[in-house]
Amino acid sequence: MLRRPEGSLTQIPLSRCGEPTFWALKNGSYALAILAALSVTYFAENFIRSAATALAPILIRDLGLSYGAMGLLSTALLLFYSLMQVPSGALSGSLGPRRTILGFTALTLAGVAVFYIGSSYLQLFAAQLLIGLGCSVFYLNAVILVSAWLPQARRATGIGVLSAVFNLGNFAAYLGFPLAVERTGGWRWLVLAVGGLLALGWALNYIVLRDDSGGAGRPAPMGFRAGFRRLLSDPRVYPFAVGYTLRNAVFVFANWLPQYLMDAKGLTYLEAGQVASMGTLAGIPGCILVAALSDRLHSRKRPLLLFSVLTLVLLTAVVLTPPGTPIAVLYTLIFLFSASNSYWVLYFSMVPETLPRETASLGLGLVNMGGTVSIGLVTPIYGALVDATGGYGASNALLIGAAAAVPLIYHRFMGESYGRAPDE
């Protein structure tokens, strides 16, 4: 992984870091410029990634889809997204984060164009595949760039801020699409607008992002196969991979939340979209506060345990609320559930703090792959169980079981990573 050179930017010889004079900014301004440019792209990506889920009731009605088919459409983008996670770690070392981000964002733009014109299930499915491939490498490479310019005492907070944009994009989609349909009768113009914002993000990344041309702090050259074999032989990676896989199974509840609230709690489409958007909104302060608390406590494991237990309790509370529950209660429970579930940001600080430099980016890819595969598999299973049973009992029991296993894994198999220098 890239490492932040020691000293302030104004002390770094430009021949060493490869930045033109324009980027020799004071007081960490370059790190903020990187974070801002990446955030524009990440917002647009997550908006469009959430489009199919946010539009689920409309697409089910207009295309005559079963819940199982809708689940497959929602998670089609995770097919390539999942497969690319480990290669994305390798690409960060070979091409560099900048070129990797720019190249794959262009694919995302192509997917947005297909989604905009798509009028059939197959066309939208193809758009989802393209969007998934294009978005697949962004977060990991963005984390590498942000981490390169932040000291350990602020690293989790910086990653938390970037991760909060994930929830901001989801929030805008869950709220924006129902409002667009309600106010204008259509949603395609909103997809086009987000495509324009994504193009702006690409341009900002082209201007702002720079890789360390001197290679300072990069992993020692190692072939993909050799690095992956070394990673798989390291037992420290498995608790992260299994825990994140189960945690993301719980996240599937958010994917089905609008339809669940309509069917099980009796809300309208607009009301369900508003409550679901409250959940995604909660992730914005949630990601930042969880990460900042970790930095302040000088601990990763304690907040991980605390918030994983809270997630289990709050998910159970949401499921047990009866039909006709006041919408204010649902707002509150969903907000707290989503805020507590933001502990996922700690993984992306813990893995590089735990694994050797040579395998850390591959480890991040492996962990993220497990999480995305989990969402891709469990989302249609959740919908298929609803089709088979006529209700949400079995589907929600599956997620509660996964949520209960997560803190047990953390407590038994994970160690504290804060302040540790990974073995070289």
N, C-alpha and C positions, 0 to 999 in steps of 0.2 A: 504494500500500500504506500501511497504517497505520505510523506511526513512533512509537517510544517518546519521550515528551516528555523534554526534558533535565532533569536534577536528580532527586532522590529524590521518591517519591510524596508525602511529607509537605510538600514544597515546592511542589507543583502546586496552584494555585487550583482549588477544586472547580468553580467556574463555568466553568473552561476545559476540564477533562477530563470533566465531566459525571457524576462518580461521587458517590454519596451518602457521607456521613461514614463509614459502616461500612467502606467500601473504602479509606479513606485510611490504609493500612497502612504500617508502617515496614520498612526493610531489604529491599525487594523482595518482601514477602510476597504482594502482589497477583499478581505474576507467578507465584509458586508456587501460589497458589489457582487461577488460570486453568489452569495446567499440570495440576494434580491433577483438576480437574473435566473437562477435555477428555480426560484419560487414561482415566477411567472409561468414557466413551462410546466412545472409540477401541478399547479392549479388547473391549467387547461387540460392536462392529461387526465387528471382524476375526475374532472367534470365529465369528459367524454367517456371515460371508463365506467362511470355510474349511469350513463344515459339509458342503457337497456333496462337496468333494474328500476330506475326511477319511472320509466315509461311502461313498466310491466302491465299494469291494469289496462292501459290504452292498447298495447300490442296484443294482449290476450283477447281483447274485444274485437279489434280491427282485423287481426289475422286468424282468429278462431283457434287459438293455441290452447293445449292442455297445460296444466301447471308444470308437468315434467318437461314438456318442450320449451316452455318459457325458462325453466331452470337451466336447460342446456344452452339457450341463447345467451342468458346472462353470464354464463361462465365460459362461453366459447373463447373469449379473449384470453382466458387463463391457460389454454392449451399451449400456445407458443410461449406465453409469458413464463410458465413454469419450466418448460424445457430449456429456456435461455438463461436461467438464473446462474447455474454454475459456469457456463461459457461466458456470461457477462463479467464474472470475476476474472476470467482469463483475458478477456478483451481489454479490461482496464489496465492490465500490465503490458499487453502487446501494442495496442493502438493508442492507449492513453484515454482517460475519461472524456476529454474534450471531443475528440473525433468520434468516439463511440456514441456519445450523446447526440451529436449533430447528425450522424448518419441514421440512427434509428428514429430520431424525431421526425425525419423526413418520411419514414414509413408510417408513422402515426398520422401525419397529415394526409397521406393517401387513404388510410382507413377512415378518417373523418369524412373525406369526400364521398367514399362509397356509402357510408352510413347516411349521409345527407340525401343522396339520390335513391337509396334503397327502398323498394316498395314491396318486396317479398321476403319470406323467411330466409331463403337461401342467400339473398343479397345482404341482408342484415347479418347473417351468420358469417359471411365472408368478410364483411366490414369489421366484425368483432375479432376475427382472427388477425387481420392486419393491425388493428389497434393494439391487440395484445402483444404482437411481435414488436411493434414500434416502441411501446412503453416498457418492455421487459427489462431493459438495461439501465433505465434512467435512475431509479432511486439508489441503487448500489453505487453507481459511479458518482452520483451527486454527493452521497455520504462520504466517499473517498476524498472528493475535492474539499468539502467543508471541513472534514477532519484534518486535512493537511495544513490548514491555517489557524486552527484553534488549539490552545493548550488543553491538557487533560482536565483541568479544573473547570473548563467551559465547554468541553466537547459534547457532553450529553445534552446540554442546553441548546447548543447550536443545532444538533441533530433533531432535538425536540421541536425547534422552531420550523425547520424544514418539514418535519413530519406533520406538524399542525396544518400545513398547506394541503396535505392529503385530505384531511377532514374538511377543510374549507372548500375544496373542490367538490367533495361529496355533498356537503351542505347546500352549495349553490345549485347542484343538479337536482337534488331531492325537492328543493323549494322552487327552483326555477321552472322545471318542466310542468308541474301541475299548474303553476301560475300562468305559464305561457298558454297551456291548453285552455284554462279557464277564461283568460282575458282575450286571447286572439283566436282560439279554436285550432291552433296548429303549434307544432314544436320544431319544425325543420329550420326555421330561421334562427333558432337558438343554437342549433348544431353548427350552422354556418358562422355565427358570431364567435363561437368558441374556437372554430377552426382558424379564424383570423387572429385570435389571441395567441393560439399555439404558434402561428407563423411569426408573430412578434417575439415570442419567447425564443424561437430558433435564432432570430436575428440578434437578440441580446446575448445569447450564449456564444454566438459566433464572434461577437465583439469582445465580450468580457472574459470568457474562459480561456485559461492558458495552462498547459501542462508544464511540469518542471523539466525543461529540455536537458538539464544536466543530469537528470536521473537521481538526484539526491534523495535518499530515503526510499527508493523503489525496491521491490523485492528483488533478490538475486535471481538471475535468469534460471528458469526451471521449466521444463516441458510440462504441458498440460497433464499428460498421463502420470508423470512422476509426481507432480504436485498433488494431483487428485488421490493417488495411492497413498501419499504421505498423510493427506488429510483424513482419509478413511481409516488409517491406522492410529489416529489420535482419538482416544476415548473421550476427550473433553468436548468434542463437537456434538456428540449424540444427545446429551440432555437438552442442548439448545435446539437441535433439530426436532426432537420429539415434542418438547414443550411448545415450540412455536407452531408446529403442525396442529396440535390439539387446540391451542389458543385461537388459531384461525378458523378451526371448525366452529368455535363459538361465534366468531365474527359473521358466519353465514346468517345468523339471526337478523343482522342488519340488512342483508340482501333481500330477505323476505318480509321485512318489517312493514312496508306499506300495505302489501296484500294481507298479511296477518292481522293488522289492525282493522282493516275493512271487514274481514271474515269473522274474526274472533271477538272483536271489541265493538263492532257496529259503527265504525267511523266512515265518513264519506271519503272519496278519493282526495279531495283537497285537505281535509282534516288529517288524514293518514300521512299525506306528504309533508304537512307542517310538523307533525309529531316526529316523523322519521328525520326530517331536516334538523330538528332540535337535537337528535342524537348525534348527527354528524357535526353540528355546531359545538357540542360539548367536547368533541375530540380536539378542538383547536386549543382551548386552554388546558385540556387534559394532557396533551402531549408535552406542552411547555412546562406545566407544573410538575408532572411526574419526573421529567428529566432534570428540572432545576432542583427538585427535592433530592434526587439522587446525588447531584453535585454537592449540594449543601451538606447532606449527611455523610458524604464521602463513602457512599455505599451503593451498590447496585442490587444486591440480593434482598435486602430488607424491603425496599419499595416494591420489588418484583413480587415478593410473597404477599405483602399487604394488599396490593391492588388486584392480584389474581383472586384472592379470597373474597374481596368486595365484589368483583365481577360475578362470581358464583352466586353470592347472596342476592344481588340485584337482578340477575337474570331470572332466578327462581321467583322473586317477588313480581316481576313483570308477567310471567307466565300464569301465576296464580290469581292475578286480578280478574274479577268476573266481568262478563259483558255488561256494558252500561257504566263502567267505572268512569268517574268524572275525568274529562280530558286533561284537567290541570294535574291530576295524579299521574296520568300517563306521561305527560310532559316531564314531570319531575323524575319519575323512575327511569325513563329512557335517557334523560340528560345524565343522571348519575351513573347509570350502567355504562354508557359510552365513554364518559370521562374516566371511569376506573379501568376500562378496557384499553386505555391508551398506554398501558405499561409496555406495550410491544416495542416502543421506541428504545427501551433500554437494551434490547438485544443487539442493536447496531452500534452500541458502545461496548458491550460486554464481549462480543466475539473477537474484535481486534485486540482487546485487552487480555484475552485468554489464549488465543492461538498465536503461533509464530508468525512473523511478518510474511514469510514466504507462502503461507497457506491461508492467511486471514481473509483475503478477498474471495478465494474459493470457498472458504467456510461461510462467509456471508451469503454467497450465492446458493450454497447447499441448504442453509437454514431457510432462506427466502423461498427456495424451490419447494421445500416441504410444506411451507405455509400456503403457497399458491395452489399446489396440487390438492391440498386439503379443501380449500374453498371450491376448487373446480369439481371435486368429487362429491362433497357433502351438499352443495347447493342443489343439484338435480335430485340427489337422494332425498333431501328434505321435501322437495316438491312431489316426488314420486310417492313418498309415504303419505302425504296429504291426499293424493289421488286415490291411493289404495285403502286408506282408513276413513276417509271422509272428514277428517279433523286434524288438529295439530298436536295431539297428545304424544304420539310416538315420535314425531319430529323434534319436538321440544325436549323430550326426555333424552334423546340422543345428544343434544347439545349440552344439557345440564350434566350428563355423565362426563363429557369431555372437559367441561369447566371444573368439575370436581377433581379430575386427575391432574390438572395443571399444577396447582400449588404443591401437591404431593411430590411431583417430579422435581420441582424447584428445591423443596426442602431437603430431599434425600440425596440428590445427585449433583446439584450445582454448588460451586464455591463462590466466595466473594472475588470479584475481579478488579474492583477499584484500586488504583495505585500499584497494581502489579505490572512488572515488566515481563511480557511473554518470553518464553524460551526461544532462543534463536536457533 
